[in-house]
Amino acid sequence: MLFDSKPPKPRTGIFKYIPLPLLIVLIVVAAAICYFEFRNLPEEHAVDHFMTALEEGNYQEAYKLWEPAPSYQFQDFMHDWGPKGDYGKITTYKILDTESKGSGLVIVTVQINNQTPPLDLVVTRKSKGLAYSPF
């Protein structure tokens, strides 16, 4: 009986080189890396959209993307972000980093017109609205 059994099938494909448990671990690690690397991508896109609107001089569109307090009017926004604002006419920007703050906020660090220090903006995950970072 012992000698009547058939020999095991030879491994084929990727299983010939990598055992199944190791392949599962590799897939889980790759998924975790992708999650942590790309989880804040929508918020980065929101900042990119905002900064592009400012670059193009489309201040009304940029103001709509901003999530101001009711007392923060368009003229206040222009004072901060307009051509005579803190950064002047925005010609270049670079998103440097993102950091999640709880489940609802993301801090996006952006360098504007090569000025230092970079600016931290808060993006609300749900609405993709922007604001100055209190952190």
N, C-alpha and C positions, 0 to 999 in steps of 0.2 A: 504494500500500500504506500509506504513512504516513497518508494522509487517510481510509483505510478504517476506522481504529480507532474504537471507540465512545468517547464522552466518559466520564470517570469518574463513578461514582454520586455524587450529592450526599451529604454527611454528614448523619446523622440523630441524634437523641437527644443525649446528652451529648457525643458525639464532634463535634458541630457547634460546640461551644464550647471544648472542651478536647482537645488532641491526645492520642492514646493513650500516648505515653511520659510525658507530664506526669501523666496520670491514674494510671499505674502508680507513679510517684514519690510522688504524694499518698497513695495507698493504703498504700505501704510506710511512709511517715512516720507516718501515722495509726496503723498497727499497732504501730510502735515506741513511740509515745507511750502507747498503751493498755497495752502490755506493761509499760513502766516505771512507769506510774501504778497499775496494778492487780495487779502480780505478788505483792505482799505482803498482799493482801486476806484470804486465809485466816488468816494469822497475826494480823491486826488483829481478825478475828472471834473468834479464840481469846482474845485479851486482853479483848475486849468481853464474852464469855461469862463469863470469870473475874471481871471487875469487877462485872458484873450479879449474879453469885452473891454476891459480898461485899455489894453494896448491899442485897440482899434478906435478908441474914443467913444465907444458906445456906453456912456455913463448911465443912461436910463436902464439899459439891460443889466448892467452890473449892479445897480441899486436894487433891482428886482431880485437878484440872486442873494443879496445881502439880507440878513435877518435882523433888521434894526429894532430897537425899542421904539415904542410909539412916539417918543419925544425926539428921535433921531430922524430929522427931515432930510430931504434931498440936498438942500444947501449945506447941511452938516456933512453929508456924504461927499459932496464936491470939495469941501474944505479939506477933508482927509485924503480923498482919492483922486481928485481932479488934477489938472495940469499944474496947478499951483499948490498942490497938497504936499504932504510929508515926503513923498517919493518923487514928486515932479511928474512929468510925462513918463508913463511906464513904457519902456522900450524892451526890457528883457526881464525874465523871471525864470527861476528854476525851483522846482519842488525838491527839497532836500530830504525830508523824512516825514513819516506819519506815525502816530501813536494813538492807539485806542484808549479812551477814557470811559470805562464802564461799557454798557451796551448801547448807549445812545449818542456818544460824542466821539469825534476823531480830531486830534490835533494835527494839522498839516503845517509843516515848517517850510516856508518859501523865502527865497532870497530874491529881492526886487532891485532891479537896476544895479546889481553887484554891490549893494550896500550891506554893511554889517552893523549890528547883528541882524540875522534873518528874523523874519516876522512869523509868529505862531498864530494861525487862524483856527478857529473851531468850526467844524462842519457837523451839523446834526444829521445823523444817519437817516432818519425818517424823511425829512424834508429837503435835505441837501442844502439848507440855508447856511450862510457863513456869518461869522461874527469875530470880534477880537477875542483872543484867548484870555480867560481870567486865570489860567494856570501858570 
